[in-house]
């Protein structure tokens, strides 16, 4: 019998909902427009933290609140 989709390392609806909520909150706090490269970096970092085991919403928001993208010096 095949494994359920969430047992194969894919996100469940509850996971997606939590991640969306965190993403929206972080973008709002940092004044990030969701369709930008900076928002993409937030999303990738968020996914990495979540997949690494950090699933608490408050902890995710806190971790992302302090992370800033590297500034290009030119």
N, CA, C and O of each residue as an XYZ file, in Angstrom:
296
protein
N       0.843     -1.183      0.000
C       0.000      0.000      0.000
C       0.888      1.246      0.000
O       1.824      1.323      0.795
N       0.615      2.235     -0.883
C       1.443      3.449     -0.945
C       1.325      4.272      0.330
O       0.293      4.278      1.002
N       2.414      4.966      0.639
C       2.413      5.850      1.809
C       1.568      7.082      1.519
O       1.503      7.553      0.384
N       0.907      7.608      2.583
C       0.209      8.886      2.397
C       1.209      9.958      1.971
O       2.400      9.857      2.265
N       0.730     10.958      1.293
C       1.607     11.992      0.735
C       2.451     12.677      1.811
O       3.616     12.986      1.563
N       1.886     12.924      3.014
C       2.655     13.611      4.052
C       3.730     12.711      4.661
O       4.651     13.210      5.308
N       3.629     11.403      4.469
C       4.666     10.499      4.948
C       5.835     10.403      3.976
O       6.844      9.765      4.278
N       5.707     11.022      2.832
C       6.778     11.011      1.830
C       7.559     12.313      1.829
O       8.247     12.621      0.855
N       7.464     13.081      2.907
C       8.235     14.308      3.014
C       7.573     15.526      2.403
O       8.193     16.585      2.305
N       6.334     15.392      1.995
C       5.627     16.529      1.420
C       4.807     17.221      2.501
O       4.491     16.626      3.531
N       4.474     18.454      2.263
C       3.747     19.245      3.248
C       2.260     18.923      3.249
O       1.645     18.724      2.202
N       1.704     18.876      4.445
C       0.261     18.690      4.613
C      -0.409     20.062      4.574
O       0.264     21.080      4.734
N      -1.713     20.101      4.365
C      -2.407     21.394      4.345
C      -2.163     22.219      5.607
O      -2.022     23.438      5.517
N      -2.110     21.594      6.763
C      -1.855     22.323      8.001
C      -0.456     22.945      7.990
O      -0.253     24.038      8.521
N       0.503     22.249      7.385
C       1.860     22.790      7.271
C       1.875     24.009      6.349
O       2.470     25.039      6.667
N       1.215     23.873      5.213
C       1.163     24.972      4.245
C       0.491     26.189      4.870
O       0.944     27.318      4.683
N      -0.574     25.962      5.602
C      -1.284     27.058      6.259
C      -0.385     27.757      7.277
O      -0.356     28.986      7.335
N       0.346     26.984      8.077
C       1.249     27.561      9.071
C       2.360     28.351      8.389
O       2.683     29.462      8.808
N       2.938     27.783      7.348
C       4.019     28.461      6.636
C       3.529     29.754      5.982
O       4.227     30.768      6.006
N       2.341     29.716      5.403
C       1.777     30.924      4.778
C       1.559     32.011      5.819
O       1.838     33.185      5.574
N       1.066     31.615      6.964
C       0.819     32.571      8.047
C       2.122     33.225      8.511
O       2.179     34.438      8.708
N       3.155     32.420      8.681
C       4.458     32.951      9.093
C       5.018     33.859      8.008
O       5.504     34.950      8.307
N       4.958     33.427      6.762
C       5.457     34.222      5.640
C       4.761     35.581      5.595
O       5.412     36.619      5.470
N       3.442     35.564      5.697
C       2.677     36.816      5.665
C       3.063     37.741      6.808
O       3.223     38.946      6.612
N       3.214     37.181      8.000
C       3.571     37.967      9.178
C       4.959     38.588      9.026
O       5.151     39.771      9.309
N       5.923     37.785      8.578
C       7.294     38.283      8.418
C       7.348     39.359      7.337
O       7.993     40.390      7.524
N       6.685     39.131      6.225
C       6.677     40.138      5.155
C       6.039     41.435      5.641
O       6.522     42.523      5.328
N       4.972     41.321      6.393
C       4.308     42.508      6.922
C       5.217     43.270      7.885
O       5.343     44.490      7.784
N       5.845     42.565      8.808
C       6.726     43.209      9.790
C       7.943     43.860      9.149
O       8.416     44.898      9.612
N       8.444     43.253      8.090
C       9.663     43.766      7.453
C       9.364     44.613      6.223
O      10.282     45.008      5.504
N       8.080     44.896      5.973
C       7.661     45.692      4.812
C       8.208     45.116      3.505
O       8.765     45.837      2.676
N       8.040     43.821      3.341
C       8.499     43.130      2.137
C       7.292     42.867      1.245
O       6.278     42.334      1.696
N       7.411     43.243     -0.015
C       6.363     42.950     -1.000
C       6.491     41.468     -1.363
O       7.575     41.015     -1.730
N       5.386     40.705     -1.262
C       5.468     39.257     -1.456
C       6.039     38.773     -2.790
O       6.595     37.676     -2.834
N       5.930     39.517     -3.845
C       6.402     39.039     -5.152
C       7.802     39.544     -5.502
O       8.090     39.807     -6.669
N       8.669     39.681     -4.504
C      10.015     40.192     -4.744
C      11.065     39.129     -4.433
O      10.761     38.081     -3.864
N      12.291     39.417     -4.814
C      13.398     38.508     -4.524
C      13.607     38.376     -3.018
O      13.917     37.290     -2.527
N      13.440     39.469     -2.288
C      13.595     39.409     -0.832
C      12.551     38.475     -0.215
O      12.861     37.728      0.713
N      11.329     38.513     -0.720
C      10.276     37.615     -0.235
C      10.610     36.165     -0.577
O      10.339     35.256      0.208
N      11.188     35.962     -1.730
C      11.603     34.604     -2.133
C      12.642     34.069     -1.155
O      12.590     32.900     -0.776
N      13.574     34.905     -0.749
C      14.600     34.491      0.215
C      13.973     34.167      1.570
O      14.386     33.218      2.237
N      12.985     34.947      1.971
C      12.271     34.661      3.216
C      11.598     33.287      3.110
O      11.691     32.471      4.027
N      10.930     33.044      1.997
C      10.235     31.769      1.807
C      11.201     30.586      1.822
O      10.920     29.565      2.450
N      12.323     30.716      1.145
C      13.300     29.628      1.121
C      13.889     29.367      2.499
O      14.075     28.216      2.892
N      14.178     30.424      3.224
C      14.700     30.277      4.579
C      13.651     29.637      5.479
O      13.961     28.755      6.280
N      12.424     30.082      5.342
C      11.325     29.533      6.125
C      11.178     28.025      5.885
O      11.037     27.252      6.832
N      11.213     27.624      4.634
C      11.112     26.199      4.316
C      12.283     25.410      4.896
O      12.094     24.310      5.416
N      13.475     25.960      4.812
C      14.647     25.277      5.349
C      14.523     25.105      6.862
O      14.818     24.033      7.391
N      14.092     26.146      7.552
C      13.913     26.054      9.007
C      12.850     25.013      9.356
O      13.025     24.219     10.280
N      11.762     25.024      8.617
C      10.657     24.109      8.874
C      11.083     22.666      8.627
O      10.807     21.781      9.437
N      11.746     22.442      7.520
C      12.215     21.096      7.202
C      13.290     20.635      8.172
O      13.490     19.434      8.356
N      13.984     21.587      8.797
C      14.995     21.269      9.790
C      14.399     20.965     11.158
O      15.125     20.606     12.085
N      13.103     21.102     11.288
C      12.442     20.739     12.529
C      11.865     21.885     13.333
O      11.203     21.649     14.343
N      12.096     23.118     12.915
C      11.521     24.262     13.626
C      10.105     24.470     13.100
O       9.913     24.999     12.005
N       9.123     24.053     13.881
C       7.737     24.121     13.420
C       6.868     25.069     14.230
O       5.727     25.329     13.848
N       7.377     25.591     15.334
C       6.614     26.513     16.154
C       6.520     27.869     15.459
O       7.535     28.449     15.072
N       5.296     28.368     15.304
C       5.070     29.612     14.575
C       5.843     30.781     15.174
O       6.493     31.531     14.445
N       5.781     30.942     16.481
C       6.468     32.065     17.129
C       7.982     31.966     16.942
O       8.647     32.979     16.726
N       8.519     30.774     17.024
C       9.964     30.587     16.840
C      10.377     30.908     15.400
O      11.415     31.527     15.169
N       9.563     30.486     14.447
C       9.862     30.771     13.040
C       9.853     32.278     12.784
O      10.753     32.813     12.137
N       8.830     32.951     13.297
C       8.743     34.400     13.115
C       9.948     35.079     13.747
O      10.547     35.978     13.156
N      10.295     34.649     14.938
C      11.442     35.224     15.638
C      12.738     34.994     14.854
O      13.545     35.911     14.701
N      12.930     33.787     14.368
C      14.147     33.465     13.616
C      14.253     34.300     12.340
O      15.343     34.739     11.972
N      13.140     34.514     11.678
C      13.152     35.270     10.427
C      13.172     36.775     10.651
O      13.552     37.527      9.753
N      12.775     37.217     11.812
C      12.745     38.651     12.099
C      14.144     39.249     12.106
O      14.328     40.424     11.787
N      15.123     38.442     12.469
C      16.490     38.942     12.590
C      17.335     38.687     11.357
O      18.414     39.261     11.213
N      16.859     37.837     10.471
C      17.653     37.497      9.281
C      17.413     38.543      8.209
O      16.276     38.798      7.811
N      18.473     39.130      7.759
C      18.419     40.119      6.678
C      19.244     39.600      5.509
O      20.300     38.999      5.707
N      18.763     39.831      4.294
C      19.574     39.415      3.144
C      20.879     40.182      3.099
O      20.955     41.330      3.538
N      21.907     39.537      2.564
C      23.209     40.202      2.449
C      23.096     41.367      1.478
O      22.466     41.258      0.426
N      23.702     42.456      1.838
C      23.688     43.630      0.981
C      24.824     43.531     -0.018
O      25.950     43.190      0.345
N      24.533     43.825     -1.264
C      25.579     43.864     -2.291
C      26.334     45.173     -2.155
O      25.735     46.248     -2.138
N      27.637     45.078     -2.061
C      28.430     46.314     -1.989
C      28.978     46.647     -3.364
O      29.822     45.934     -3.907
N      28.484     47.741     -3.913
C      28.955     48.159     -5.233
C      28.906     49.652     -5.338
O      29.262     50.210     -6.376
